[in-house]
Amino acid sequence: MRLPSGQAIARAMGLTPLRDDELLIGKFTGDPADIVGSVVDVGGDAFADNCPLWLYCLAETEEIQRPFPTSEDPLRQIATRQLGQVGGRIVAETFVGLLKGDSSSYLNQDLSTSGDVSSTIRDLMDKGRLGMKTGGGIYDYTPEQIEELRAKRAGKLVAVRKALEA
């Protein structure tokens, strides 16, 4: 896929990347015996300062204690792994991109907030002709036309939002 290395992404983010000896291959059990070795020990010199991005994201996770209260033990803590700076940012930016790119996401709900409605539109609404929603309004639509128009509208709304945010 030609993704940049984990170290390259860390540097691009202004971070000091993990050293090769910190990029460990093995199971996430917490038992040192389950670690096979570093990325270079296992993969060879080609991986020196060139760790695959996904492996880097996994290797930079940290085990933390989180509160996990239950009715039996309101002070219960559990050990879990938390993404590091590179992996956490990639995941966050991916979700933000998906939400911004989806015309039906809550981030785009404010794209149509005008309260002004013409008398023609009011008359059509009173007759139950609500446009694509009912298959007809000012125009009549086939199901195929509705699907095509919705896709075009979604793309245009997202493009407008991106232009406004640029």
N, C-alpha and C positions, 0 to 999 in steps of 0.2 A: 504494500500500500504506500510505501515511500513516506511514512510518517517520520518526523524528526525524532531524534533520540530523546529520552527523558532528560538527560543532562542539557541538551540544547533548549528544550522547553523551559527548564528551570532557569537557565541563563537569560532567556528572552523575557522571563518574568522578573528579572532582577534578583534572583535568588542564587545562593551558593549551592550548586548541585551536590547530591550525595556522592561520596567517593565509591569507586568500584567495590572496595571491600565492605561497604555498607549495603550493597545491592545483593541480597542473599536469595538463593534459590532453595526451595524446600517447602515443607508444610507449615501452616500457621497454627501450630499446636502449642507453642511456647516452650517446647522441649528442644534444647540445642542439638540433640541427637537427630532431630528431623530436618536439620539444615544440611543440604548437600554441599554447598559452597557458594562462593561469590559468582557473579555473572561471568567474570573472566575465567575463574577456575572451571566452571561448568561449560561455558560456551566458547572459550578460547579468546585469543588476543583481538579478534575482530570486534569483540564487545567492550574493549577497553574504552572508557569514556564515550560509549556508544550503546547504552542500554536501551532495548526496545521500550517504547513509551508505556505500554500496558504493564510490563514487569516493573518499571520504575514506579508507576503509581501504586502498585501493590507493595513494593519494597519500602516505600516511604510511609506506609500506614503505621500507626502507633497503637499499642494496646492501652486502653484507658479504662478507668472505673466509672461507671454511670449509675446514677440512682435508678432503681427499678423496684419501686415499692409495691408490695402486695398486701392483701388484707391480713395475711399471717405475719408478714415482716415489713412494716412500713419503712424501715431503714435499709432494706436490702440493696446491695450493690452488685452489679455484674461486670465482668470483664468483656470488653468488646473492642473492635478495631475501628479506628477513625482515619479517614483519608487525610493525607498530608496536603501541603500547599499546592502542588502541581495537580494531583488527582482531584482534590476538592474543587479547584478552580475549573478544571475541564468539565467536571460533572455539573457544576453550577452554571457555567456558560452554555452548556448544551441544553439544559432545561430552560434557561432564559431565551435562548434562540428558538427553541420549539414553541414556547409560549408566545413569543413575539410574532412568529411566522404563522400561527394558527389564528385565522380570523374569528374563530369562535371562542378563543381563550379569554379569560377574564381581563387580560391586559389590553384587549382590543374592544371591550364592550362599550367604551366611550366614543367610538368612532361615529356613532349616529345618535346625537342627543337633542336634536332640534325638536321643539314642541309645536312649531308652526305646521298646520295641515290645511291644504286648500279645500274649497267646497266640493270640487270634483272628486277628490280622494275621499272626503267624508261620505259622499253619496255612494261611491263604490263600496266603501266599508259597510255602510248600512245595508247594502244588498248582499253582503257576504263575499264580495269579490275582493279578496285580500292579496292578489298578485300570485306570485309563485307558490305561496303557502296553500292556496286553494285551487291552483291550476289556471286561474284567470283573474284579471283585474282590468286594467286598461287594455291589456293584450291577453290572448289565450295561449297557454303553454302546454307542450307535450312533456311527459316525464323526462325525456332525453334533453329537451331544451332547458328544463329546470336545472338538471344536473350540470349542464355545460355553463349556464349563466351563473350558478352559485360558485363554481370553480373560478370563473373569470372575476367575479365580484370579490371573492376572497383574496385573490392575487393582487387586485387593485387596491384594496383596503390596506393590505400589508405593505405594499409599495408606498402608499401615501404616508403611513405611519413611519416607515423607515426614513422617508424624505424629511419628515418633520423632526425626527430625532437626530438627523445628520448635522 
